[in-house]
Amino acid sequence: MKTLKFKTNIECSNCEARVKPFLDKKEGIVSWKVDTDHADKILTVETEILEAKDVIKTIKRTGFVAEEMQ
């Protein structure tokens, strides 16, 4: 299992609700959460098989932006 972290522009619970269906149905995501209290709005994704680019592409489809954190 690997943990991927992304800086996002997912600002609030309504924004989180917009990405939820996409992340929930994305094959390979075991769990995910967004820390909207953090200044960088950190999205944390637990996955066995996905790469950062896969998650970034999924977030982009929802109209938001995600940038991998090192």
CHARMM-style PDB file with segment names, atoms N, HN, CA, C and O in Angstrom:
ATOM      1  N   MET     1       0.852  -1.175   0.000  1.00  0.00      PROA
ATOM      2  CA  MET     1       0.000   0.000   0.000  1.00  0.00      PROA
ATOM      3  C   MET     1       0.895   1.234   0.000  1.00  0.00      PROA
ATOM      4  O   MET     1       1.886   1.306   0.727  1.00  0.00      PROA
ATOM      5  N   LYS     2       0.524   2.198  -0.829  1.00  0.00      PROA
ATOM      6  HN  LYS     2      -0.281   2.140  -1.419  1.00  0.00      PROA
ATOM      7  CA  LYS     2       1.271   3.451  -0.827  1.00  0.00      PROA
ATOM      8  C   LYS     2       0.323   4.611  -0.571  1.00  0.00      PROA
ATOM      9  O   LYS     2      -0.871   4.544  -0.867  1.00  0.00      PROA
ATOM     10  N   THR     3       0.880   5.660  -0.020  1.00  0.00      PROA
ATOM     11  HN  THR     3       1.850   5.714   0.220  1.00  0.00      PROA
ATOM     12  CA  THR     3       0.124   6.869   0.278  1.00  0.00      PROA
ATOM     13  C   THR     3       0.604   7.970  -0.641  1.00  0.00      PROA
ATOM     14  O   THR     3       1.792   8.288  -0.681  1.00  0.00      PROA
ATOM     15  N   LEU     4      -0.333   8.553  -1.385  1.00  0.00      PROA
ATOM     16  HN  LEU     4      -1.299   8.294  -1.353  1.00  0.00      PROA
ATOM     17  CA  LEU     4      -0.042   9.671  -2.272  1.00  0.00      PROA
ATOM     18  C   LEU     4      -0.656  10.929  -1.661  1.00  0.00      PROA
ATOM     19  O   LEU     4      -1.778  10.895  -1.155  1.00  0.00      PROA
ATOM     20  N   LYS     5       0.080  12.032  -1.709  1.00  0.00      PROA
ATOM     21  HN  LYS     5       0.992  12.059  -2.120  1.00  0.00      PROA
ATOM     22  CA  LYS     5      -0.421  13.294  -1.160  1.00  0.00      PROA
ATOM     23  C   LYS     5      -0.363  14.370  -2.241  1.00  0.00      PROA
ATOM     24  O   LYS     5       0.590  14.462  -3.015  1.00  0.00      PROA
ATOM     25  N   PHE     6      -1.426  15.183  -2.262  1.00  0.00      PROA
ATOM     26  HN  PHE     6      -2.200  15.109  -1.634  1.00  0.00      PROA
ATOM     27  CA  PHE     6      -1.568  16.212  -3.279  1.00  0.00      PROA
ATOM     28  C   PHE     6      -2.003  17.527  -2.656  1.00  0.00      PROA
ATOM     29  O   PHE     6      -2.832  17.555  -1.747  1.00  0.00      PROA
ATOM     30  N   LYS     7      -1.434  18.610  -3.155  1.00  0.00      PROA
ATOM     31  HN  LYS     7      -0.761  18.587  -3.894  1.00  0.00      PROA
ATOM     32  CA  LYS     7      -1.915  19.954  -2.852  1.00  0.00      PROA
ATOM     33  C   LYS     7      -3.072  20.190  -3.813  1.00  0.00      PROA
ATOM     34  O   LYS     7      -2.933  19.949  -5.012  1.00  0.00      PROA
ATOM     35  N   THR     8      -4.223  20.661  -3.305  1.00  0.00      PROA
ATOM     36  HN  THR     8      -4.336  20.857  -2.331  1.00  0.00      PROA
ATOM     37  CA  THR     8      -5.400  20.842  -4.164  1.00  0.00      PROA
ATOM     38  C   THR     8      -6.038  22.212  -3.946  1.00  0.00      PROA
ATOM     39  O   THR     8      -5.604  23.006  -3.110  1.00  0.00      PROA
ATOM     40  N   ASN     9      -7.073  22.452  -4.723  1.00  0.00      PROA
ATOM     41  HN  ASN     9      -7.425  21.807  -5.402  1.00  0.00      PROA
ATOM     42  CA  ASN     9      -7.902  23.645  -4.504  1.00  0.00      PROA
ATOM     43  C   ASN     9      -9.316  23.232  -4.080  1.00  0.00      PROA
ATOM     44  O   ASN     9     -10.285  23.934  -4.366  1.00  0.00      PROA
ATOM     45  N   ILE    10      -9.423  22.098  -3.403  1.00  0.00      PROA
ATOM     46  HN  ILE    10      -8.635  21.528  -3.171  1.00  0.00      PROA
ATOM     47  CA  ILE    10     -10.700  21.616  -2.857  1.00  0.00      PROA
ATOM     48  C   ILE    10     -10.898  22.335  -1.524  1.00  0.00      PROA
ATOM     49  O   ILE    10     -10.322  21.942  -0.509  1.00  0.00      PROA
ATOM     50  N   GLU    11     -11.710  23.382  -1.531  1.00  0.00      PROA
ATOM     51  HN  GLU    11     -12.178  23.701  -2.355  1.00  0.00      PROA
ATOM     52  CA  GLU    11     -11.780  24.335  -0.428  1.00  0.00      PROA
ATOM     53  C   GLU    11     -12.711  23.953   0.727  1.00  0.00      PROA
ATOM     54  O   GLU    11     -12.441  24.311   1.874  1.00  0.00      PROA
ATOM     55  N   CYS    12     -13.802  23.232   0.442  1.00  0.00      PROA
ATOM     56  HN  CYS    12     -14.021  22.942  -0.489  1.00  0.00      PROA
ATOM     57  CA  CYS    12     -14.836  23.056   1.467  1.00  0.00      PROA
ATOM     58  C   CYS    12     -15.553  21.722   1.298  1.00  0.00      PROA
ATOM     59  O   CYS    12     -15.234  20.940   0.403  1.00  0.00      PROA
ATOM     60  N   SER    13     -16.525  21.476   2.170  1.00  0.00      PROA
ATOM     61  HN  SER    13     -16.784  22.112   2.897  1.00  0.00      PROA
ATOM     62  CA  SER    13     -17.256  20.206   2.106  1.00  0.00      PROA
ATOM     63  C   SER    13     -18.081  20.092   0.823  1.00  0.00      PROA
ATOM     64  O   SER    13     -18.275  18.986   0.318  1.00  0.00      PROA
ATOM     65  N   ASN    14     -18.565  21.203   0.291  1.00  0.00      PROA
ATOM     66  HN  ASN    14     -18.407  22.101   0.700  1.00  0.00      PROA
ATOM     67  CA  ASN    14     -19.299  21.153  -0.984  1.00  0.00      PROA
ATOM     68  C   ASN    14     -18.364  20.755  -2.128  1.00  0.00      PROA
ATOM     69  O   ASN    14     -18.740  19.978  -3.005  1.00  0.00      PROA
ATOM     70  N   CYS    15     -17.155  21.289  -2.108  1.00  0.00      PROA
ATOM     71  HN  CYS    15     -16.849  21.920  -1.395  1.00  0.00      PROA
ATOM     72  CA  CYS    15     -16.152  20.915  -3.115  1.00  0.00      PROA
ATOM     73  C   CYS    15     -15.813  19.433  -2.976  1.00  0.00      PROA
ATOM     74  O   CYS    15     -15.710  18.709  -3.966  1.00  0.00      PROA
ATOM     75  N   GLU    16     -15.645  19.000  -1.743  1.00  0.00      PROA
ATOM     76  HN  GLU    16     -15.729  19.588  -0.938  1.00  0.00      PROA
ATOM     77  CA  GLU    16     -15.334  17.600  -1.477  1.00  0.00      PROA
ATOM     78  C   GLU    16     -16.457  16.699  -1.991  1.00  0.00      PROA
ATOM     79  O   GLU    16     -16.195  15.620  -2.524  1.00  0.00      PROA
ATOM     80  N   ALA    17     -17.689  17.133  -1.834  1.00  0.00      PROA
ATOM     81  HN  ALA    17     -17.901  18.009  -1.401  1.00  0.00      PROA
ATOM     82  CA  ALA    17     -18.843  16.362  -2.321  1.00  0.00      PROA
ATOM     83  C   ALA    17     -18.822  16.228  -3.844  1.00  0.00      PROA
ATOM     84  O   ALA    17     -19.311  15.239  -4.389  1.00  0.00      PROA
ATOM     85  N   ARG    18     -18.258  17.221  -4.526  1.00  0.00      PROA
ATOM     86  HN  ARG    18     -17.861  18.025  -4.084  1.00  0.00      PROA
ATOM     87  CA  ARG    18     -18.177  17.153  -5.996  1.00  0.00      PROA
ATOM     88  C   ARG    18     -17.157  16.121  -6.470  1.00  0.00      PROA
ATOM     89  O   ARG    18     -17.357  15.490  -7.508  1.00  0.00      PROA
ATOM     90  N   VAL    19     -16.063  15.941  -5.722  1.00  0.00      PROA
ATOM     91  HN  VAL    19     -15.900  16.454  -4.879  1.00  0.00      PROA
ATOM     92  CA  VAL    19     -15.042  14.968  -6.131  1.00  0.00      PROA
ATOM     93  C   VAL    19     -15.325  13.564  -5.605  1.00  0.00      PROA
ATOM     94  O   VAL    19     -14.796  12.585  -6.130  1.00  0.00      PROA
ATOM     95  N   LYS    20     -16.159  13.466  -4.568  1.00  0.00      PROA
ATOM     96  HN  LYS    20     -16.589  14.262  -4.142  1.00  0.00      PROA
ATOM     97  CA  LYS    20     -16.427  12.185  -3.913  1.00  0.00      PROA
ATOM     98  C   LYS    20     -16.850  11.073  -4.867  1.00  0.00      PROA
ATOM     99  O   LYS    20     -16.255   9.996  -4.825  1.00  0.00      PROA
ATOM    100  N   PRO    21     -17.852  11.281  -5.728  1.00  0.00      PROA
ATOM    101  CA  PRO    21     -18.257  10.172  -6.611  1.00  0.00      PROA
ATOM    102  C   PRO    21     -17.136   9.689  -7.529  1.00  0.00      PROA
ATOM    103  O   PRO    21     -17.043   8.499  -7.830  1.00  0.00      PROA
ATOM    104  N   PHE    22     -16.296  10.606  -7.968  1.00  0.00      PROA
ATOM    105  HN  PHE    22     -16.372  11.572  -7.724  1.00  0.00      PROA
ATOM    106  CA  PHE    22     -15.194  10.249  -8.865  1.00  0.00      PROA
ATOM    107  C   PHE    22     -14.130   9.434  -8.135  1.00  0.00      PROA
ATOM    108  O   PHE    22     -13.642   8.432  -8.657  1.00  0.00      PROA
ATOM    109  N   LEU    23     -13.775   9.866  -6.930  1.00  0.00      PROA
ATOM    110  HN  LEU    23     -14.171  10.680  -6.506  1.00  0.00      PROA
ATOM    111  CA  LEU    23     -12.746   9.157  -6.167  1.00  0.00      PROA
ATOM    112  C   LEU    23     -13.281   7.838  -5.607  1.00  0.00      PROA
ATOM    113  O   LEU    23     -12.552   6.849  -5.529  1.00  0.00      PROA
ATOM    114  N   ASP    24     -14.558   7.831  -5.219  1.00  0.00      PROA
ATOM    115  HN  ASP    24     -15.150   8.634  -5.283  1.00  0.00      PROA
ATOM    116  CA  ASP    24     -15.147   6.599  -4.672  1.00  0.00      PROA
ATOM    117  C   ASP    24     -15.215   5.488  -5.709  1.00  0.00      PROA
ATOM    118  O   ASP    24     -15.036   4.317  -5.373  1.00  0.00      PROA
ATOM    119  N   LYS    25     -15.471   5.841  -6.966  1.00  0.00      PROA
ATOM    120  HN  LYS    25     -15.617   6.792  -7.239  1.00  0.00      PROA
ATOM    121  CA  LYS    25     -15.607   4.794  -7.993  1.00  0.00      PROA
ATOM    122  C   LYS    25     -14.301   4.510  -8.742  1.00  0.00      PROA
ATOM    123  O   LYS    25     -14.250   3.599  -9.568  1.00  0.00      PROA
ATOM    124  N   LYS    26     -13.246   5.281  -8.460  1.00  0.00      PROA
ATOM    125  HN  LYS    26     -13.287   6.021  -7.789  1.00  0.00      PROA
ATOM    126  CA  LYS    26     -11.969   5.079  -9.146  1.00  0.00      PROA
ATOM    127  C   LYS    26     -11.352   3.759  -8.701  1.00  0.00      PROA
ATOM    128  O   LYS    26     -11.047   3.562  -7.525  1.00  0.00      PROA
ATOM    129  N   GLU    27     -11.175   2.864  -9.662  1.00  0.00      PROA
ATOM    130  HN  GLU    27     -11.423   3.024 -10.618  1.00  0.00      PROA
ATOM    131  CA  GLU    27     -10.555   1.570  -9.394  1.00  0.00      PROA
ATOM    132  C   GLU    27      -9.149   1.769  -8.861  1.00  0.00      PROA
ATOM    133  O   GLU    27      -8.356   2.505  -9.449  1.00  0.00      PROA
ATOM    134  N   GLY    28      -8.837   1.120  -7.754  1.00  0.00      PROA
ATOM    135  HN  GLY    28      -9.481   0.522  -7.276  1.00  0.00      PROA
ATOM    136  CA  GLY    28      -7.491   1.189  -7.202  1.00  0.00      PROA
ATOM    137  C   GLY    28      -7.361   2.081  -5.986  1.00  0.00      PROA
ATOM    138  O   GLY    28      -6.357   2.003  -5.277  1.00  0.00      PROA
ATOM    139  N   ILE    29      -8.354   2.935  -5.721  1.00  0.00      PROA
ATOM    140  HN  ILE    29      -9.168   2.998  -6.297  1.00  0.00      PROA
ATOM    141  CA  ILE    29      -8.297   3.772  -4.519  1.00  0.00      PROA
ATOM    142  C   ILE    29      -8.901   2.991  -3.359  1.00  0.00      PROA
ATOM    143  O   ILE    29     -10.070   2.609  -3.396  1.00  0.00      PROA
ATOM    144  N   VAL    30      -8.094   2.759  -2.331  1.00  0.00      PROA
ATOM    145  HN  VAL    30      -7.144   3.069  -2.301  1.00  0.00      PROA
ATOM    146  CA  VAL    30      -8.557   2.049  -1.139  1.00  0.00      PROA
ATOM    147  C   VAL    30      -9.288   3.024  -0.212  1.00  0.00      PROA
ATOM    148  O   VAL    30     -10.363   2.718   0.304  1.00  0.00      PROA
ATOM    149  N   SER    31      -8.688   4.201  -0.008  1.00  0.00      PROA
ATOM    150  HN  SER    31      -7.814   4.449  -0.427  1.00  0.00      PROA
ATOM    151  CA  SER    31      -9.328   5.245   0.794  1.00  0.00      PROA
ATOM    152  C   SER    31      -8.740   6.598   0.408  1.00  0.00      PROA
ATOM    153  O   SER    31      -7.667   6.686  -0.189  1.00  0.00      PROA
ATOM    154  N   TRP    32      -9.471   7.643   0.765  1.00  0.00      PROA
ATOM    155  HN  TRP    32     -10.343   7.571   1.250  1.00  0.00      PROA
ATOM    156  CA  TRP    32      -9.007   8.997   0.477  1.00  0.00      PROA
ATOM    157  C   TRP    32      -9.630   9.965   1.469  1.00  0.00      PROA
ATOM    158  O   TRP    32     -10.671   9.676   2.060  1.00  0.00      PROA
ATOM    159  N   LYS    33      -8.991  11.113   1.650  1.00  0.00      PROA
ATOM    160  HN  LYS    33      -8.146  11.348   1.170  1.00  0.00      PROA
ATOM    161  CA  LYS    33      -9.540  12.185   2.482  1.00  0.00      PROA
ATOM    162  C   LYS    33      -8.906  13.504   2.075  1.00  0.00      PROA
ATOM    163  O   LYS    33      -7.794  13.544   1.550  1.00  0.00      PROA
ATOM    164  N   VAL    34      -9.635  14.575   2.327  1.00  0.00      PROA
ATOM    165  HN  VAL    34     -10.538  14.542   2.754  1.00  0.00      PROA
ATOM    166  CA  VAL    34      -9.132  15.917   2.045  1.00  0.00      PROA
ATOM    167  C   VAL    34      -9.094  16.679   3.363  1.00  0.00      PROA
ATOM    168  O   VAL    34     -10.084  16.721   4.093  1.00  0.00      PROA
ATOM    169  N   ASP    35      -7.959  17.275   3.662  1.00  0.00      PROA
ATOM    170  HN  ASP    35      -7.155  17.241   3.069  1.00  0.00      PROA
ATOM    171  CA  ASP    35      -7.820  18.118   4.847  1.00  0.00      PROA
ATOM    172  C   ASP    35      -8.071  19.558   4.425  1.00  0.00      PROA
ATOM    173  O   ASP    35      -7.144  20.275   4.047  1.00  0.00      PROA
ATOM    174  N   THR    36      -9.328  19.976   4.491  1.00  0.00      PROA
ATOM    175  HN  THR    36     -10.081  19.394   4.798  1.00  0.00      PROA
ATOM    176  CA  THR    36      -9.687  21.331   4.051  1.00  0.00      PROA
ATOM    177  C   THR    36      -9.258  22.394   5.066  1.00  0.00      PROA
ATOM    178  O   THR    36      -9.306  23.588   4.769  1.00  0.00      PROA
ATOM    179  N   ASP    37      -8.839  21.969   6.261  1.00  0.00      PROA
ATOM    180  HN  ASP    37      -8.800  21.000   6.503  1.00  0.00      PROA
ATOM    181  CA  ASP    37      -8.352  22.927   7.259  1.00  0.00      PROA
ATOM    182  C   ASP    37      -6.894  23.318   6.997  1.00  0.00      PROA
ATOM    183  O   ASP    37      -6.445  24.375   7.440  1.00  0.00      PROA
ATOM    184  N   HSD    38      -6.168  22.480   6.289  1.00  0.00      PROA
ATOM    185  HN  HSD    38      -6.533  21.621   5.929  1.00  0.00      PROA
ATOM    186  CA  HSD    38      -4.760  22.763   5.962  1.00  0.00      PROA
ATOM    187  C   HSD    38      -4.709  23.829   4.869  1.00  0.00      PROA
ATOM    188  O   HSD    38      -5.563  23.855   3.982  1.00  0.00      PROA
ATOM    189  N   ALA    39      -3.734  24.684   4.931  1.00  0.00      PROA
ATOM    190  HN  ALA    39      -3.040  24.663   5.651  1.00  0.00      PROA
ATOM    191  CA  ALA    39      -3.609  25.775   3.943  1.00  0.00      PROA
ATOM    192  C   ALA    39      -3.496  25.257   2.511  1.00  0.00      PROA
ATOM    193  O   ALA    39      -3.962  25.910   1.578  1.00  0.00      PROA
ATOM    194  N   ASP    40      -2.874  24.075   2.329  1.00  0.00      PROA
ATOM    195  HN  ASP    40      -2.495  23.544   3.087  1.00  0.00      PROA
ATOM    196  CA  ASP    40      -2.703  23.516   0.985  1.00  0.00      PROA
ATOM    197  C   ASP    40      -3.811  22.550   0.585  1.00  0.00      PROA
ATOM    198  O   ASP    40      -3.739  21.932  -0.477  1.00  0.00      PROA
ATOM    199  N   LYS    41      -4.844  22.410   1.431  1.00  0.00      PROA
ATOM    200  HN  LYS    41      -4.902  22.912   2.294  1.00  0.00      PROA
ATOM    201  CA  LYS    41      -6.001  21.539   1.119  1.00  0.00      PROA
ATOM    202  C   LYS    41      -5.517  20.155   0.669  1.00  0.00      PROA
ATOM    203  O   LYS    41      -5.759  19.742  -0.465  1.00  0.00      PROA
ATOM    204  N   ILE    42      -4.840  19.456   1.561  1.00  0.00      PROA
ATOM    205  HN  ILE    42      -4.643  19.791   2.482  1.00  0.00      PROA
ATOM    206  CA  ILE    42      -4.143  18.215   1.243  1.00  0.00      PROA
ATOM    207  C   ILE    42      -5.108  17.057   0.996  1.00  0.00      PROA
ATOM    208  O   ILE    42      -5.931  16.722   1.848  1.00  0.00      PROA
ATOM    209  N   LEU    43      -4.991  16.455  -0.182  1.00  0.00      PROA
ATOM    210  HN  LEU    43      -4.323  16.726  -0.874  1.00  0.00      PROA
ATOM    211  CA  LEU    43      -5.704  15.224  -0.523  1.00  0.00      PROA
ATOM    212  C   LEU    43      -4.740  14.070  -0.289  1.00  0.00      PROA
ATOM    213  O   LEU    43      -3.641  14.047  -0.842  1.00  0.00      PROA
ATOM    214  N   THR    44      -5.160  13.113   0.534  1.00  0.00      PROA
ATOM    215  HN  THR    44      -6.054  13.132   0.983  1.00  0.00      PROA
ATOM    216  CA  THR    44      -4.370  11.919   0.810  1.00  0.00      PROA
ATOM    217  C   THR    44      -5.101  10.725   0.232  1.00  0.00      PROA
ATOM    218  O   THR    44      -6.277  10.508   0.526  1.00  0.00      PROA
ATOM    219  N   VAL    45      -4.404   9.943  -0.595  1.00  0.00      PROA
ATOM    220  HN  VAL    45      -3.449  10.119  -0.834  1.00  0.00      PROA
ATOM    221  CA  VAL    45      -4.998   8.782  -1.256  1.00  0.00      PROA
ATOM    222  C   VAL    45      -4.185   7.540  -0.904  1.00  0.00      PROA
ATOM    223  O   VAL    45      -2.963   7.526  -1.051  1.00  0.00      PROA
ATOM    224  N   GLU    46      -4.871   6.501  -0.439  1.00  0.00      PROA
ATOM    225  HN  GLU    46      -5.864   6.512  -0.320  1.00  0.00      PROA
ATOM    226  CA  GLU    46      -4.250   5.194  -0.187  1.00  0.00      PROA
ATOM    227  C   GLU    46      -4.568   4.311  -1.389  1.00  0.00      PROA
ATOM    228  O   GLU    46      -5.729   4.158  -1.765  1.00  0.00      PROA
ATOM    229  N   THR    47      -3.527   3.730  -1.988  1.00  0.00      PROA
ATOM    230  HN  THR    47      -2.583   3.854  -1.682  1.00  0.00      PROA
ATOM    231  CA  THR    47      -3.718   2.911  -3.183  1.00  0.00      PROA
ATOM    232  C   THR    47      -2.671   1.806  -3.249  1.00  0.00      PROA
ATOM    233  O   THR    47      -1.576   1.926  -2.699  1.00  0.00      PROA
ATOM    234  N   GLU    48      -3.030   0.749  -3.925  1.00  0.00      PROA
ATOM    235  HN  GLU    48      -3.919   0.652  -4.372  1.00  0.00      PROA
ATOM    236  CA  GLU    48      -2.092  -0.345  -4.175  1.00  0.00      PROA
ATOM    237  C   GLU    48      -1.449  -0.186  -5.553  1.00  0.00      PROA
ATOM    238  O   GLU    48      -0.277  -0.512  -5.740  1.00  0.00      PROA
ATOM    239  N   ILE    49      -2.230   0.322  -6.522  1.00  0.00      PROA
ATOM    240  HN  ILE    49      -3.182   0.587  -6.370  1.00  0.00      PROA
ATOM    241  CA  ILE    49      -1.810   0.233  -7.923  1.00  0.00      PROA
ATOM    242  C   ILE    49      -1.706   1.562  -8.672  1.00  0.00      PROA
ATOM    243  O   ILE    49      -1.027   1.634  -9.696  1.00  0.00      PROA
ATOM    244  N   LEU    50      -2.360   2.607  -8.183  1.00  0.00      PROA
ATOM    245  HN  LEU    50      -2.912   2.548  -7.351  1.00  0.00      PROA
ATOM    246  CA  LEU    50      -2.403   3.856  -8.946  1.00  0.00      PROA
ATOM    247  C   LEU    50      -1.124   4.666  -8.784  1.00  0.00      PROA
ATOM    248  O   LEU    50      -0.427   4.575  -7.773  1.00  0.00      PROA
ATOM    249  N   GLU    51      -0.841   5.456  -9.804  1.00  0.00      PROA
ATOM    250  HN  GLU    51      -1.408   5.530 -10.625  1.00  0.00      PROA
ATOM    251  CA  GLU    51       0.250   6.421  -9.777  1.00  0.00      PROA
ATOM    252  C   GLU    51      -0.356   7.811  -9.557  1.00  0.00      PROA
ATOM    253  O   GLU    51      -1.561   8.002  -9.721  1.00  0.00      PROA
ATOM    254  N   ALA    52       0.472   8.757  -9.193  1.00  0.00      PROA
ATOM    255  HN  ALA    52       1.451   8.602  -9.060  1.00  0.00      PROA
ATOM    256  CA  ALA    52       0.007  10.124  -8.946  1.00  0.00      PROA
ATOM    257  C   ALA    52      -0.721  10.700 -10.156  1.00  0.00      PROA
ATOM    258  O   ALA    52      -1.731  11.388 -10.006  1.00  0.00      PROA
ATOM    259  N   LYS    53      -0.212  10.423 -11.351  1.00  0.00      PROA
ATOM    260  HN  LYS    53       0.609   9.865 -11.473  1.00  0.00      PROA
ATOM    261  CA  LYS    53      -0.840  10.984 -12.563  1.00  0.00      PROA
ATOM    262  C   LYS    53      -2.277  10.503 -12.730  1.00  0.00      PROA
ATOM    263  O   LYS    53      -3.106  11.232 -13.274  1.00  0.00      PROA
ATOM    264  N   ASP    54      -2.591   9.284 -12.271  1.00  0.00      PROA
ATOM    265  HN  ASP    54      -1.917   8.691 -11.828  1.00  0.00      PROA
ATOM    266  CA  ASP    54      -3.952   8.753 -12.365  1.00  0.00      PROA
ATOM    267  C   ASP    54      -4.913   9.552 -11.479  1.00  0.00      PROA
ATOM    268  O   ASP    54      -6.031   9.869 -11.885  1.00  0.00      PROA
ATOM    269  N   VAL    55      -4.465   9.866 -10.282  1.00  0.00      PROA
ATOM    270  HN  VAL    55      -3.557   9.609  -9.952  1.00  0.00      PROA
ATOM    271  CA  VAL    55      -5.294  10.633  -9.350  1.00  0.00      PROA
ATOM    272  C   VAL    55      -5.443  12.068  -9.847  1.00  0.00      PROA
ATOM    273  O   VAL    55      -6.536  12.632  -9.789  1.00  0.00      PROA
ATOM    274  N   ILE    56      -4.359  12.661 -10.333  1.00  0.00      PROA
ATOM    275  HN  ILE    56      -3.471  12.203 -10.380  1.00  0.00      PROA
ATOM    276  CA  ILE    56      -4.402  14.027 -10.861  1.00  0.00      PROA
ATOM    277  C   ILE    56      -5.399  14.126 -12.005  1.00  0.00      PROA
ATOM    278  O   ILE    56      -6.169  15.083 -12.079  1.00  0.00      PROA
ATOM    279  N   LYS    57      -5.389  13.146 -12.892  1.00  0.00      PROA
ATOM    280  HN  LYS    57      -4.763  12.368 -12.832  1.00  0.00      PROA
ATOM    281  CA  LYS    57      -6.320  13.134 -14.024  1.00  0.00      PROA
ATOM    282  C   LYS    57      -7.775  13.036 -13.544  1.00  0.00      PROA
ATOM    283  O   LYS    57      -8.657  13.703 -14.086  1.00  0.00      PROA
ATOM    284  N   THR    58      -8.017  12.207 -12.534  1.00  0.00      PROA
ATOM    285  HN  THR    58      -7.301  11.665 -12.095  1.00  0.00      PROA
ATOM    286  CA  THR    58      -9.369  12.064 -11.989  1.00  0.00      PROA
ATOM    287  C   THR    58      -9.842  13.358 -11.353  1.00  0.00      PROA
ATOM    288  O   THR    58     -10.987  13.761 -11.552  1.00  0.00      PROA
ATOM    289  N   ILE    59      -8.977  14.016 -10.590  1.00  0.00      PROA
ATOM    290  HN  ILE    59      -8.046  13.689 -10.428  1.00  0.00      PROA
ATOM    291  CA  ILE    59      -9.338  15.288  -9.953  1.00  0.00      PROA
ATOM    292  C   ILE    59      -9.602  16.354 -11.012  1.00  0.00      PROA
ATOM    293  O   ILE    59     -10.532  17.150 -10.876  1.00  0.00      PROA
ATOM    294  N   LYS    60      -8.796  16.372 -12.057  1.00  0.00      PROA
ATOM    295  HN  LYS    60      -8.041  15.725 -12.168  1.00  0.00      PROA
ATOM    296  CA  LYS    60      -8.960  17.363 -13.134  1.00  0.00      PROA
ATOM    297  C   LYS    60     -10.343  17.235 -13.784  1.00  0.00      PROA
ATOM    298  O   LYS    60     -10.953  18.240 -14.148  1.00  0.00      PROA
ATOM    299  N   ARG    61     -10.836  16.001 -13.930  1.00  0.00      PROA
ATOM    300  HN  ARG    61     -10.341  15.184 -13.634  1.00  0.00      PROA
ATOM    301  CA  ARG    61     -12.165  15.783 -14.515  1.00  0.00      PROA
ATOM    302  C   ARG    61     -13.277  16.420 -13.695  1.00  0.00      PROA
ATOM    303  O   ARG    61     -14.344  16.724 -14.229  1.00  0.00      PROA
ATOM    304  N   THR    62     -13.040  16.625 -12.403  1.00  0.00      PROA
ATOM    305  HN  THR    62     -12.174  16.378 -11.970  1.00  0.00      PROA
ATOM    306  CA  THR    62     -14.062  17.220 -11.539  1.00  0.00      PROA
ATOM    307  C   THR    62     -14.017  18.743 -11.549  1.00  0.00      PROA
ATOM    308  O   THR    62     -14.868  19.398 -10.949  1.00  0.00      PROA
ATOM    309  N   GLY    63     -13.015  19.306 -12.237  1.00  0.00      PROA
ATOM    310  HN  GLY    63     -12.323  18.774 -12.725  1.00  0.00      PROA
ATOM    311  CA  GLY    63     -12.886  20.757 -12.302  1.00  0.00      PROA
ATOM    312  C   GLY    63     -11.946  21.333 -11.260  1.00  0.00      PROA
ATOM    313  O   GLY    63     -11.833  22.551 -11.123  1.00  0.00      PROA
ATOM    314  N   PHE    64     -11.267  20.456 -10.521  1.00  0.00      PROA
ATOM    315  HN  PHE    64     -11.358  19.466 -10.633  1.00  0.00      PROA
ATOM    316  CA  PHE    64     -10.311  20.901  -9.512  1.00  0.00      PROA
ATOM    317  C   PHE    64      -8.896  20.594  -9.979  1.00  0.00      PROA
ATOM    318  O   PHE    64      -8.694  19.955 -11.011  1.00  0.00      PROA
ATOM    319  N   VAL    65      -7.924  21.057  -9.208  1.00  0.00      PROA
ATOM    320  HN  VAL    65      -8.089  21.576  -8.369  1.00  0.00      PROA
ATOM    321  CA  VAL    65      -6.521  20.873  -9.541  1.00  0.00      PROA
ATOM    322  C   VAL    65      -5.841  20.132  -8.397  1.00  0.00      PROA
ATOM    323  O   VAL    65      -6.103  20.408  -7.226  1.00  0.00      PROA
ATOM    324  N   ALA    66      -4.967  19.190  -8.743  1.00  0.00      PROA
ATOM    325  HN  ALA    66      -4.754  18.966  -9.694  1.00  0.00      PROA
ATOM    326  CA  ALA    66      -4.165  18.485  -7.747  1.00  0.00      PROA
ATOM    327  C   ALA    66      -2.722  18.472  -8.221  1.00  0.00      PROA
ATOM    328  O   ALA    66      -2.444  18.238  -9.397  1.00  0.00      PROA
ATOM    329  N   GLU    67      -1.815  18.723  -7.301  1.00  0.00      PROA
ATOM    330  HN  GLU    67      -2.041  18.913  -6.346  1.00  0.00      PROA
ATOM    331  CA  GLU    67      -0.385  18.730  -7.599  1.00  0.00      PROA
ATOM    332  C   GLU    67       0.288  17.814  -6.578  1.00  0.00      PROA
ATOM    333  O   GLU    67       0.125  17.988  -5.370  1.00  0.00      PROA
ATOM    334  N   GLU    68       1.049  16.833  -7.079  1.00  0.00      PROA
ATOM    335  HN  GLU    68       1.182  16.692  -8.060  1.00  0.00      PROA
ATOM    336  CA  GLU    68       1.677  15.875  -6.176  1.00  0.00      PROA
ATOM    337  C   GLU    68       2.669  16.577  -5.256  1.00  0.00      PROA
ATOM    338  O   GLU    68       3.424  17.454  -5.675  1.00  0.00      PROA
ATOM    339  N   MET    69       2.645  16.164  -3.993  1.00  0.00      PROA
ATOM    340  HN  MET    69       2.032  15.451  -3.654  1.00  0.00      PROA
ATOM    341  CA  MET    69       3.599  16.670  -3.009  1.00  0.00      PROA
ATOM    342  C   MET    69       4.691  15.629  -2.822  1.00  0.00      PROA
ATOM    343  O   MET    69       4.408  14.432  -2.769  1.00  0.00      PROA
ATOM    344  N   GLN    70       5.915  16.071  -2.724  1.00  0.00      PROA
ATOM    345  HN  GLN    70       6.145  17.043  -2.767  1.00  0.00      PROA
ATOM    346  CA  GLN    70       7.051  15.146  -2.548  1.00  0.00      PROA
ATOM    347  C   GLN    70       7.310  14.878  -1.091  1.00  0.00      PROA
ATOM    348  OT1 GLN    70       8.225  14.126  -0.755  1.00  0.00      PROA
TER     349      GLN     70
END
